[in-house]
Amino acid sequence: MDNSQALIFLILISVLAGLWDWFHAKKNEVKKSKTEQFTSEDLELAEFLEKRQEINDLFLLAEAKLRRISKK
């Protein structure tokens, strides 16, 4: 590899690193703006509903196991 090829390679790597950093910054900016759209009440409600769903799933699993046991 001669000097001109090495220089082109370094420039290409620098441009790609800059683009990667720019896209990563944009992605973080979008994430941040999405979380700022919700109030603390919205976040608390979402957390409550997720926990409630987990409890419901566990209840249904336990109920299915009890039915299997009672059939035996």
MODELLER restraints for C-alpha pairs under 7 A, 6 or more apart:
rsr = mdl.restraints
at = mdl.atoms
